[in-house]
Amino acid sequence: MSADFVRAYPALTFASGPTNSLRGAYKLTGLKDAVVVDIGGTTSDIGVLQNGFPAGIQCHH
């Protein structure tokens, strides 16, 4: 990735299950602004999409 790309898309520089779920929700639905819940086997991760990118992630165990 170029430095310009990283500045424009910082969330793409790390891999995280909840972050990937948020981006996946955007890609699958096309919704740029949404609340997304990723329900796993033992945890539920809640995040907010703003303009198609993760705005914040909070884990509930």
mmCIF file as Biopython writes it, N, C-alpha, C and O atoms, coordinates in Angstrom:
data_model
#
loop_
_atom_site.group_PDB
_atom_site.id
_atom_site.type_symbol
_atom_site.label_atom_id
_atom_site.label_alt_id
_atom_site.label_comp_id
_atom_site.label_asym_id
_atom_site.label_entity_id
_atom_site.label_seq_id
_atom_site.pdbx_PDB_ins_code
_atom_site.Cartn_x
_atom_site.Cartn_y
_atom_site.Cartn_z
_atom_site.occupancy
_atom_site.B_iso_or_equiv
_atom_site.auth_seq_id
_atom_site.auth_asym_id
_atom_site.pdbx_PDB_model_num
ATOM 1   N N  . MET A ? 1  ? 0.837   -1.183  0.000  1.0 0.0 1  A 1 
ATOM 2   C CA . MET A ? 1  ? 0.000   0.000   0.000  1.0 0.0 1  A 1 
ATOM 3   C C  . MET A ? 1  ? 0.878   1.241   0.000  1.0 0.0 1  A 1 
ATOM 4   O O  . MET A ? 1  ? 1.912   1.292   0.666  1.0 0.0 1  A 1 
ATOM 5   N N  . SER A ? 2  ? 0.459   2.204   -0.736 1.0 0.0 2  A 1 
ATOM 6   C CA . SER A ? 2  ? 1.191   3.465   -0.715 1.0 0.0 2  A 1 
ATOM 7   C C  . SER A ? 2  ? 0.805   4.268   0.520  1.0 0.0 2  A 1 
ATOM 8   O O  . SER A ? 2  ? -0.242  4.025   1.120  1.0 0.0 2  A 1 
ATOM 9   N N  . ALA A ? 3  ? 1.639   5.213   0.895  1.0 0.0 3  A 1 
ATOM 10  C CA . ALA A ? 3  ? 1.350   6.069   2.059  1.0 0.0 3  A 1 
ATOM 11  C C  . ALA A ? 3  ? 0.053   6.840   1.850  1.0 0.0 3  A 1 
ATOM 12  O O  . ALA A ? 3  ? -0.712  7.018   2.798  1.0 0.0 3  A 1 
ATOM 13  N N  . ASP A ? 4  ? -0.206  7.294   0.643  1.0 0.0 4  A 1 
ATOM 14  C CA . ASP A ? 4  ? -1.442  8.023   0.358  1.0 0.0 4  A 1 
ATOM 15  C C  . ASP A ? 4  ? -2.667  7.128   0.556  1.0 0.0 4  A 1 
ATOM 16  O O  . ASP A ? 4  ? -3.684  7.565   1.094  1.0 0.0 4  A 1 
ATOM 17  N N  . PHE A ? 5  ? -2.559  5.873   0.116  1.0 0.0 5  A 1 
ATOM 18  C CA . PHE A ? 5  ? -3.663  4.931   0.280  1.0 0.0 5  A 1 
ATOM 19  C C  . PHE A ? 5  ? -3.915  4.668   1.765  1.0 0.0 5  A 1 
ATOM 20  O O  . PHE A ? 5  ? -5.066  4.636   2.200  1.0 0.0 5  A 1 
ATOM 21  N N  . VAL A ? 6  ? -2.849  4.480   2.543  1.0 0.0 6  A 1 
ATOM 22  C CA . VAL A ? 6  ? -2.982  4.233   3.980  1.0 0.0 6  A 1 
ATOM 23  C C  . VAL A ? 6  ? -3.641  5.425   4.668  1.0 0.0 6  A 1 
ATOM 24  O O  . VAL A ? 6  ? -4.485  5.244   5.546  1.0 0.0 6  A 1 
ATOM 25  N N  . ARG A ? 7  ? -3.264  6.641   4.278  1.0 0.0 7  A 1 
ATOM 26  C CA . ARG A ? 7  ? -3.894  7.831   4.865  1.0 0.0 7  A 1 
ATOM 27  C C  . ARG A ? 7  ? -5.381  7.887   4.528  1.0 0.0 7  A 1 
ATOM 28  O O  . ARG A ? 7  ? -6.192  8.294   5.359  1.0 0.0 7  A 1 
ATOM 29  N N  . ALA A ? 8  ? -5.734  7.485   3.328  1.0 0.0 8  A 1 
ATOM 30  C CA . ALA A ? 8  ? -7.130  7.530   2.903  1.0 0.0 8  A 1 
ATOM 31  C C  . ALA A ? 8  ? -7.963  6.404   3.507  1.0 0.0 8  A 1 
ATOM 32  O O  . ALA A ? 8  ? -9.155  6.581   3.758  1.0 0.0 8  A 1 
ATOM 33  N N  . TYR A ? 9  ? -7.339  5.238   3.745  1.0 0.0 9  A 1 
ATOM 34  C CA . TYR A ? 9  ? -8.056  4.058   4.226  1.0 0.0 9  A 1 
ATOM 35  C C  . TYR A ? 9  ? -7.305  3.379   5.373  1.0 0.0 9  A 1 
ATOM 36  O O  . TYR A ? 9  ? -6.853  2.245   5.216  1.0 0.0 9  A 1 
ATOM 37  N N  . PRO A ? 10 ? -7.162  4.040   6.516  1.0 0.0 10 A 1 
ATOM 38  C CA . PRO A ? 10 ? -6.362  3.471   7.605  1.0 0.0 10 A 1 
ATOM 39  C C  . PRO A ? 10 ? -6.904  2.147   8.147  1.0 0.0 10 A 1 
ATOM 40  O O  . PRO A ? 10 ? -6.135  1.311   8.623  1.0 0.0 10 A 1 
ATOM 41  N N  . ALA A ? 11 ? -8.209  1.956   8.079  1.0 0.0 11 A 1 
ATOM 42  C CA . ALA A ? 11 ? -8.786  0.712   8.605  1.0 0.0 11 A 1 
ATOM 43  C C  . ALA A ? 11 ? -8.335  -0.513  7.823  1.0 0.0 11 A 1 
ATOM 44  O O  . ALA A ? 11 ? -8.409  -1.632  8.330  1.0 0.0 11 A 1 
ATOM 45  N N  . LEU A ? 12 ? -7.873  -0.316  6.604  1.0 0.0 12 A 1 
ATOM 46  C CA . LEU A ? 12 ? -7.418  -1.446  5.794  1.0 0.0 12 A 1 
ATOM 47  C C  . LEU A ? 12 ? -6.020  -1.904  6.170  1.0 0.0 12 A 1 
ATOM 48  O O  . LEU A ? 12 ? -5.527  -2.880  5.605  1.0 0.0 12 A 1 
ATOM 49  N N  . THR A ? 13 ? -5.369  -1.231  7.105  1.0 0.0 13 A 1 
ATOM 50  C CA . THR A ? 13 ? -4.001  -1.592  7.469  1.0 0.0 13 A 1 
ATOM 51  C C  . THR A ? 13 ? -3.950  -2.626  8.580  1.0 0.0 13 A 1 
ATOM 52  O O  . THR A ? 13 ? -2.863  -3.065  8.957  1.0 0.0 13 A 1 
ATOM 53  N N  . PHE A ? 14 ? -5.089  -3.024  9.111  1.0 0.0 14 A 1 
ATOM 54  C CA . PHE A ? 14 ? -5.083  -4.060  10.141 1.0 0.0 14 A 1 
ATOM 55  C C  . PHE A ? 14 ? -6.219  -5.029  9.872  1.0 0.0 14 A 1 
ATOM 56  O O  . PHE A ? 14 ? -7.239  -4.669  9.284  1.0 0.0 14 A 1 
ATOM 57  N N  . ALA A ? 15 ? -6.028  -6.258  10.310 1.0 0.0 15 A 1 
ATOM 58  C CA . ALA A ? 15 ? -7.052  -7.284  10.133 1.0 0.0 15 A 1 
ATOM 59  C C  . ALA A ? 15 ? -7.677  -7.589  11.480 1.0 0.0 15 A 1 
ATOM 60  O O  . ALA A ? 15 ? -6.979  -7.877  12.453 1.0 0.0 15 A 1 
ATOM 61  N N  . SER A ? 16 ? -8.973  -7.525  11.525 1.0 0.0 16 A 1 
ATOM 62  C CA . SER A ? 16 ? -9.711  -7.774  12.752 1.0 0.0 16 A 1 
ATOM 63  C C  . SER A ? 16 ? -11.048 -8.364  12.357 1.0 0.0 16 A 1 
ATOM 64  O O  . SER A ? 16 ? -11.689 -7.897  11.415 1.0 0.0 16 A 1 
ATOM 65  N N  . GLY A ? 17 ? -11.466 -9.384  13.073 1.0 0.0 17 A 1 
ATOM 66  C CA . GLY A ? 17 ? -12.772 -9.992  12.780 1.0 0.0 17 A 1 
ATOM 67  C C  . GLY A ? 17 ? -13.899 -8.973  12.766 1.0 0.0 17 A 1 
ATOM 68  O O  . GLY A ? 17 ? -14.639 -8.902  11.785 1.0 0.0 17 A 1 
ATOM 69  N N  . PRO A ? 18 ? -14.055 -8.177  13.828 1.0 0.0 18 A 1 
ATOM 70  C CA . PRO A ? 18 ? -15.143 -7.187  13.838 1.0 0.0 18 A 1 
ATOM 71  C C  . PRO A ? 18 ? -15.004 -6.148  12.719 1.0 0.0 18 A 1 
ATOM 72  O O  . PRO A ? 18 ? -15.993 -5.774  12.088 1.0 0.0 18 A 1 
ATOM 73  N N  . THR A ? 19 ? -13.791 -5.691  12.482 1.0 0.0 19 A 1 
ATOM 74  C CA . THR A ? 19 ? -13.589 -4.707  11.419 1.0 0.0 19 A 1 
ATOM 75  C C  . THR A ? 19 ? -13.926 -5.311  10.065 1.0 0.0 19 A 1 
ATOM 76  O O  . THR A ? 19 ? -14.571 -4.671  9.236  1.0 0.0 19 A 1 
ATOM 77  N N  . ASN A ? 20 ? -13.494 -6.530  9.846  1.0 0.0 20 A 1 
ATOM 78  C CA . ASN A ? 20 ? -13.803 -7.200  8.580  1.0 0.0 20 A 1 
ATOM 79  C C  . ASN A ? 20 ? -15.308 -7.404  8.426  1.0 0.0 20 A 1 
ATOM 80  O O  . ASN A ? 20 ? -15.838 -7.298  7.321  1.0 0.0 20 A 1 
ATOM 81  N N  . SER A ? 21 ? -15.994 -7.695  9.523  1.0 0.0 21 A 1 
ATOM 82  C CA . SER A ? 21 ? -17.452 -7.849  9.466  1.0 0.0 21 A 1 
ATOM 83  C C  . SER A ? 21 ? -18.126 -6.539  9.095  1.0 0.0 21 A 1 
ATOM 84  O O  . SER A ? 21 ? -19.087 -6.528  8.326  1.0 0.0 21 A 1 
ATOM 85  N N  . LEU A ? 22 ? -17.628 -5.435  9.639  1.0 0.0 22 A 1 
ATOM 86  C CA . LEU A ? 22 ? -18.201 -4.134  9.307  1.0 0.0 22 A 1 
ATOM 87  C C  . LEU A ? 22 ? -18.027 -3.819  7.825  1.0 0.0 22 A 1 
ATOM 88  O O  . LEU A ? 22 ? -18.971 -3.397  7.157  1.0 0.0 22 A 1 
ATOM 89  N N  . ARG A ? 23 ? -16.827 -4.024  7.324  1.0 0.0 23 A 1 
ATOM 90  C CA . ARG A ? 23 ? -16.586 -3.753  5.903  1.0 0.0 23 A 1 
ATOM 91  C C  . ARG A ? 23 ? -17.392 -4.713  5.027  1.0 0.0 23 A 1 
ATOM 92  O O  . ARG A ? 23 ? -17.903 -4.329  3.974  1.0 0.0 23 A 1 
ATOM 93  N N  . GLY A ? 24 ? -17.499 -5.973  5.479  1.0 0.0 24 A 1 
ATOM 94  C CA . GLY A ? 24 ? -18.306 -6.943  4.742  1.0 0.0 24 A 1 
ATOM 95  C C  . GLY A ? 24 ? -19.769 -6.541  4.696  1.0 0.0 24 A 1 
ATOM 96  O O  . GLY A ? 24 ? -20.429 -6.694  3.668  1.0 0.0 24 A 1 
ATOM 97  N N  . ALA A ? 25 ? -20.277 -6.027  5.807  1.0 0.0 25 A 1 
ATOM 98  C CA . ALA A ? 25 ? -21.671 -5.572  5.842  1.0 0.0 25 A 1 
ATOM 99  C C  . ALA A ? 25 ? -21.886 -4.440  4.847  1.0 0.0 25 A 1 
ATOM 100 O O  . ALA A ? 25 ? -22.911 -4.386  4.167  1.0 0.0 25 A 1 
ATOM 101 N N  . TYR A ? 26 ? -20.922 -3.544  4.768  1.0 0.0 26 A 1 
ATOM 102 C CA . TYR A ? 26 ? -21.017 -2.444  3.803  1.0 0.0 26 A 1 
ATOM 103 C C  . TYR A ? 26 ? -21.020 -2.988  2.373  1.0 0.0 26 A 1 
ATOM 104 O O  . TYR A ? 26 ? -21.841 -2.585  1.549  1.0 0.0 26 A 1 
ATOM 105 N N  . LYS A ? 27 ? -20.101 -3.898  2.091  1.0 0.0 27 A 1 
ATOM 106 C CA . LYS A ? 27 ? -19.991 -4.444  0.731  1.0 0.0 27 A 1 
ATOM 107 C C  . LYS A ? 27 ? -21.248 -5.231  0.341  1.0 0.0 27 A 1 
ATOM 108 O O  . LYS A ? 27 ? -21.692 -5.168  -0.806 1.0 0.0 27 A 1 
ATOM 109 N N  . LEU A ? 28 ? -21.820 -5.973  1.300  1.0 0.0 28 A 1 
ATOM 110 C CA . LEU A ? 28 ? -22.980 -6.799  0.993  1.0 0.0 28 A 1 
ATOM 111 C C  . LEU A ? 28 ? -24.270 -6.001  0.884  1.0 0.0 28 A 1 
ATOM 112 O O  . LEU A ? 28 ? -25.143 -6.342  0.085  1.0 0.0 28 A 1 
ATOM 113 N N  . THR A ? 29 ? -24.402 -4.934  1.683  1.0 0.0 29 A 1 
ATOM 114 C CA . THR A ? 29 ? -25.658 -4.181  1.704  1.0 0.0 29 A 1 
ATOM 115 C C  . THR A ? 29 ? -25.597 -2.872  0.940  1.0 0.0 29 A 1 
ATOM 116 O O  . THR A ? 29 ? -26.619 -2.380  0.460  1.0 0.0 29 A 1 
ATOM 117 N N  . GLY A ? 30 ? -24.395 -2.301  0.827  1.0 0.0 30 A 1 
ATOM 118 C CA . GLY A ? 30 ? -24.265 -0.987  0.206  1.0 0.0 30 A 1 
ATOM 119 C C  . GLY A ? 30 ? -24.614 0.157   1.146  1.0 0.0 30 A 1 
ATOM 120 O O  . GLY A ? 30 ? -24.556 1.322   0.753  1.0 0.0 30 A 1 
ATOM 121 N N  . LEU A ? 31 ? -24.980 -0.166  2.391  1.0 0.0 31 A 1 
ATOM 122 C CA . LEU A ? 31 ? -25.310 0.874   3.370  1.0 0.0 31 A 1 
ATOM 123 C C  . LEU A ? 31 ? -24.029 1.512   3.876  1.0 0.0 31 A 1 
ATOM 124 O O  . LEU A ? 31 ? -23.152 0.815   4.385  1.0 0.0 31 A 1 
ATOM 125 N N  . LYS A ? 32 ? -23.908 2.822   3.743  1.0 0.0 32 A 1 
ATOM 126 C CA . LYS A ? 32 ? -22.699 3.510   4.197  1.0 0.0 32 A 1 
ATOM 127 C C  . LYS A ? 32 ? -22.734 3.816   5.688  1.0 0.0 32 A 1 
ATOM 128 O O  . LYS A ? 32 ? -21.687 3.877   6.331  1.0 0.0 32 A 1 
ATOM 129 N N  . ASP A ? 33 ? -23.921 4.007   6.242  1.0 0.0 33 A 1 
ATOM 130 C CA . ASP A ? 33 ? -24.080 4.331   7.656  1.0 0.0 33 A 1 
ATOM 131 C C  . ASP A ? 33 ? -25.019 3.313   8.278  1.0 0.0 33 A 1 
ATOM 132 O O  . ASP A ? 33 ? -26.177 3.198   7.876  1.0 0.0 33 A 1 
ATOM 133 N N  . ALA A ? 34 ? -24.518 2.574   9.259  1.0 0.0 34 A 1 
ATOM 134 C CA . ALA A ? 34 ? -25.332 1.517   9.862  1.0 0.0 34 A 1 
ATOM 135 C C  . ALA A ? 34 ? -24.703 1.058   11.172 1.0 0.0 34 A 1 
ATOM 136 O O  . ALA A ? 34 ? -23.526 1.304   11.436 1.0 0.0 34 A 1 
ATOM 137 N N  . VAL A ? 35 ? -25.504 0.393   11.974 1.0 0.0 35 A 1 
ATOM 138 C CA . VAL A ? 35 ? -25.023 -0.328  13.150 1.0 0.0 35 A 1 
ATOM 139 C C  . VAL A ? 35 ? -24.987 -1.795  12.753 1.0 0.0 35 A 1 
ATOM 140 O O  . VAL A ? 35 ? -25.963 -2.325  12.222 1.0 0.0 35 A 1 
ATOM 141 N N  . VAL A ? 36 ? -23.855 -2.454  13.013 1.0 0.0 36 A 1 
ATOM 142 C CA . VAL A ? 36 ? -23.660 -3.839  12.589 1.0 0.0 36 A 1 
ATOM 143 C C  . VAL A ? 36 ? -23.366 -4.691  13.822 1.0 0.0 36 A 1 
ATOM 144 O O  . VAL A ? 36 ? -22.565 -4.307  14.674 1.0 0.0 36 A 1 
ATOM 145 N N  . VAL A ? 37 ? -24.017 -5.846  13.909 1.0 0.0 37 A 1 
ATOM 146 C CA . VAL A ? 37 ? -23.772 -6.790  14.996 1.0 0.0 37 A 1 
ATOM 147 C C  . VAL A ? 37 ? -23.229 -8.077  14.382 1.0 0.0 37 A 1 
ATOM 148 O O  . VAL A ? 37 ? -23.882 -8.703  13.547 1.0 0.0 37 A 1 
ATOM 149 N N  . ASP A ? 38 ? -22.027 -8.465  14.806 1.0 0.0 38 A 1 
ATOM 150 C CA . ASP A ? 38 ? -21.397 -9.708  14.376 1.0 0.0 38 A 1 
ATOM 151 C C  . ASP A ? 38 ? -21.532 -10.678 15.542 1.0 0.0 38 A 1 
ATOM 152 O O  . ASP A ? 38 ? -20.871 -10.515 16.567 1.0 0.0 38 A 1 
ATOM 153 N N  . ILE A ? 39 ? -22.383 -11.686 15.389 1.0 0.0 39 A 1 
ATOM 154 C CA . ILE A ? 39 ? -22.643 -12.632 16.474 1.0 0.0 39 A 1 
ATOM 155 C C  . ILE A ? 39 ? -21.829 -13.890 16.222 1.0 0.0 39 A 1 
ATOM 156 O O  . ILE A ? 39 ? -22.014 -14.578 15.219 1.0 0.0 39 A 1 
ATOM 157 N N  . GLY A ? 40 ? -20.925 -14.177 17.150 1.0 0.0 40 A 1 
ATOM 158 C CA . GLY A ? 40 ? -20.083 -15.360 17.054 1.0 0.0 40 A 1 
ATOM 159 C C  . GLY A ? 40 ? -20.515 -16.419 18.048 1.0 0.0 40 A 1 
ATOM 160 O O  . GLY A ? 40 ? -21.607 -16.354 18.613 1.0 0.0 40 A 1 
ATOM 161 N N  . GLY A ? 41 ? -19.643 -17.397 18.255 1.0 0.0 41 A 1 
ATOM 162 C CA . GLY A ? 41 ? -19.962 -18.489 19.164 1.0 0.0 41 A 1 
ATOM 163 C C  . GLY A ? 41 ? -20.019 -18.069 20.623 1.0 0.0 41 A 1 
ATOM 164 O O  . GLY A ? 41 ? -20.862 -18.556 21.376 1.0 0.0 41 A 1 
ATOM 165 N N  . THR A ? 42 ? -19.137 -17.175 21.026 1.0 0.0 42 A 1 
ATOM 166 C CA . THR A ? 42 ? -19.092 -16.768 22.437 1.0 0.0 42 A 1 
ATOM 167 C C  . THR A ? 42 ? -19.132 -15.259 22.632 1.0 0.0 42 A 1 
ATOM 168 O O  . THR A ? 42 ? -19.225 -14.792 23.768 1.0 0.0 42 A 1 
ATOM 169 N N  . THR A ? 43 ? -19.065 -14.490 21.559 1.0 0.0 43 A 1 
ATOM 170 C CA . THR A ? 43 ? -19.080 -13.034 21.688 1.0 0.0 43 A 1 
ATOM 171 C C  . THR A ? 43 ? -19.978 -12.408 20.629 1.0 0.0 43 A 1 
ATOM 172 O O  . THR A ? 43 ? -20.274 -13.019 19.602 1.0 0.0 43 A 1 
ATOM 173 N N  . SER A ? 44 ? -20.394 -11.209 20.894 1.0 0.0 44 A 1 
ATOM 174 C CA . SER A ? 44 ? -21.098 -10.392 19.912 1.0 0.0 44 A 1 
ATOM 175 C C  . SER A ? 44 ? -20.343 -9.081  19.803 1.0 0.0 44 A 1 
ATOM 176 O O  . SER A ? 44 ? -20.093 -8.422  20.813 1.0 0.0 44 A 1 
ATOM 177 N N  . ASP A ? 45 ? -19.983 -8.701  18.605 1.0 0.0 45 A 1 
ATOM 178 C CA . ASP A ? 45 ? -19.254 -7.460  18.365 1.0 0.0 45 A 1 
ATOM 179 C C  . ASP A ? 45 ? -20.194 -6.479  17.689 1.0 0.0 45 A 1 
ATOM 180 O O  . ASP A ? 45 ? -20.824 -6.796  16.679 1.0 0.0 45 A 1 
ATOM 181 N N  . ILE A ? 46 ? -20.282 -5.282  18.259 1.0 0.0 46 A 1 
ATOM 182 C CA . ILE A ? 46 ? -21.156 -4.244  17.743 1.0 0.0 46 A 1 
ATOM 183 C C  . ILE A ? 46 ? -20.295 -3.109  17.228 1.0 0.0 46 A 1 
ATOM 184 O O  . ILE A ? 46 ? -19.403 -2.633  17.931 1.0 0.0 46 A 1 
ATOM 185 N N  . GLY A ? 47 ? -20.553 -2.673  16.012 1.0 0.0 47 A 1 
ATOM 186 C CA . GLY A ? 47 ? -19.777 -1.585  15.436 1.0 0.0 47 A 1 
ATOM 187 C C  . GLY A ? 47 ? -20.655 -0.641  14.647 1.0 0.0 47 A 1 
ATOM 188 O O  . GLY A ? 47 ? -21.808 -0.947  14.343 1.0 0.0 47 A 1 
ATOM 189 N N  . VAL A ? 48 ? -20.107 0.492   14.326 1.0 0.0 48 A 1 
ATOM 190 C CA . VAL A ? 48 ? -20.827 1.524   13.587 1.0 0.0 48 A 1 
ATOM 191 C C  . VAL A ? 48 ? -20.082 1.791   12.280 1.0 0.0 48 A 1 
ATOM 192 O O  . VAL A ? 48 ? -18.868 1.998   12.267 1.0 0.0 48 A 1 
ATOM 193 N N  . LEU A ? 49 ? -20.831 1.781   11.195 1.0 0.0 49 A 1 
ATOM 194 C CA . LEU A ? 49 ? -20.288 2.180   9.901  1.0 0.0 49 A 1 
ATOM 195 C C  . LEU A ? 49 ? -20.607 3.651   9.678  1.0 0.0 49 A 1 
ATOM 196 O O  . LEU A ? 49 ? -21.755 4.075   9.813  1.0 0.0 49 A 1 
ATOM 197 N N  . GLN A ? 50 ? -19.602 4.409   9.342  1.0 0.0 50 A 1 
ATOM 198 C CA . GLN A ? 50 ? -19.802 5.796   8.938  1.0 0.0 50 A 1 
ATOM 199 C C  . GLN A ? 50 ? -19.120 5.973   7.597  1.0 0.0 50 A 1 
ATOM 200 O O  . GLN A ? 50 ? -17.907 5.804   7.469  1.0 0.0 50 A 1 
ATOM 201 N N  . ASN A ? 51 ? -19.916 6.316   6.606  1.0 0.0 51 A 1 
ATOM 202 C CA . ASN A ? 51 ? -19.418 6.470   5.241  1.0 0.0 51 A 1 
ATOM 203 C C  . ASN A ? 51 ? -18.715 5.199   4.746  1.0 0.0 51 A 1 
ATOM 204 O O  . ASN A ? 51 ? -17.743 5.263   3.993  1.0 0.0 51 A 1 
ATOM 205 N N  . GLY A ? 52 ? -19.232 4.044   5.186  1.0 0.0 52 A 1 
ATOM 206 C CA . GLY A ? 52 ? -18.724 2.762   4.708  1.0 0.0 52 A 1 
ATOM 207 C C  . GLY A ? 52 ? -17.532 2.196   5.455  1.0 0.0 52 A 1 
ATOM 208 O O  . GLY A ? 52 ? -17.041 1.120   5.112  1.0 0.0 52 A 1 
ATOM 209 N N  . PHE A ? 53 ? -17.053 2.911   6.481  1.0 0.0 53 A 1 
ATOM 210 C CA . PHE A ? 53 ? -15.879 2.455   7.230  1.0 0.0 53 A 1 
ATOM 211 C C  . PHE A ? 53 ? -16.190 2.364   8.717  1.0 0.0 53 A 1 
ATOM 212 O O  . PHE A ? 53 ? -17.050 3.088   9.218  1.0 0.0 53 A 1 
ATOM 213 N N  . PRO A ? 54 ? -15.484 1.463   9.436  1.0 0.0 54 A 1 
ATOM 214 C CA . PRO A ? 54 ? -15.717 1.323   10.879 1.0 0.0 54 A 1 
ATOM 215 C C  . PRO A ? 54 ? -15.444 2.632   11.615 1.0 0.0 54 A 1 
ATOM 216 O O  . PRO A ? 54 ? -14.404 3.264   11.429 1.0 0.0 54 A 1 
ATOM 217 N N  . ALA A ? 55 ? -16.405 3.024   12.457 1.0 0.0 55 A 1 
ATOM 218 C CA . ALA A ? 55 ? -16.251 4.233   13.269 1.0 0.0 55 A 1 
ATOM 219 C C  . ALA A ? 55 ? -15.867 3.877   14.694 1.0 0.0 55 A 1 
ATOM 220 O O  . ALA A ? 55 ? -15.252 4.686   15.388 1.0 0.0 55 A 1 
ATOM 221 N N  . GLY A ? 56 ? -16.218 2.684   15.137 1.0 0.0 56 A 1 
ATOM 222 C CA . GLY A ? 56 ? -15.891 2.250   16.482 1.0 0.0 56 A 1 
ATOM 223 C C  . GLY A ? 56 ? -16.365 0.835   16.695 1.0 0.0 56 A 1 
ATOM 224 O O  . GLY A ? 56 ? -17.355 0.398   16.108 1.0 0.0 56 A 1 
ATOM 225 N N  . ILE A ? 57 ? -15.649 0.129   17.538 1.0 0.0 57 A 1 
ATOM 226 C CA . ILE A ? 57 ? -16.004 -1.268  17.807 1.0 0.0 57 A 1 
ATOM 227 C C  . ILE A ? 57 ? -16.039 -1.464  19.307 1.0 0.0 57 A 1 
ATOM 228 O O  . ILE A ? 57 ? -15.152 -1.010  20.031 1.0 0.0 57 A 1 
ATOM 229 N N  . GLN A ? 58 ? -17.076 -2.148  19.764 1.0 0.0 58 A 1 
ATOM 230 C CA . GLN A ? 58 ? -17.192 -2.472  21.172 1.0 0.0 58 A 1 
ATOM 231 C C  . GLN A ? 58 ? -17.530 -3.952  21.278 1.0 0.0 58 A 1 
ATOM 232 O O  . GLN A ? 58 ? -18.473 -4.420  20.640 1.0 0.0 58 A 1 
ATOM 233 N N  . CYS A ? 59 ? -16.775 -4.686  22.071 1.0 0.0 59 A 1 
ATOM 234 C CA . CYS A ? 59 ? -16.996 -6.127  22.230 1.0 0.0 59 A 1 
ATOM 235 C C  . CYS A ? 59 ? -17.781 -6.390  23.502 1.0 0.0 59 A 1 
ATOM 236 O O  . CYS A ? 59 ? -17.524 -5.778  24.539 1.0 0.0 59 A 1 
ATOM 237 N N  . HIS A ? 60 ? -18.737 -7.300  23.419 1.0 0.0 60 A 1 
ATOM 238 C CA . HIS A ? 60 ? -19.524 -7.730  24.579 1.0 0.0 60 A 1 
ATOM 239 C C  . HIS A ? 60 ? -19.301 -9.217  24.765 1.0 0.0 60 A 1 
ATOM 240 O O  . HIS A ? 60 ? -19.608 -10.013 23.878 1.0 0.0 60 A 1 
ATOM 241 N N  . HIS A ? 61 ? -18.768 -9.594  25.916 1.0 0.0 61 A 1 
ATOM 242 C CA . HIS A ? 61 ? -18.503 -11.013 26.191 1.0 0.0 61 A 1 
ATOM 243 C C  . HIS A ? 61 ? -19.519 -11.554 27.151 1.0 0.0 61 A 1 
ATOM 244 O O  . HIS A ? 61 ? -19.467 -12.731 27.507 1.0 0.0 61 A 1 
#
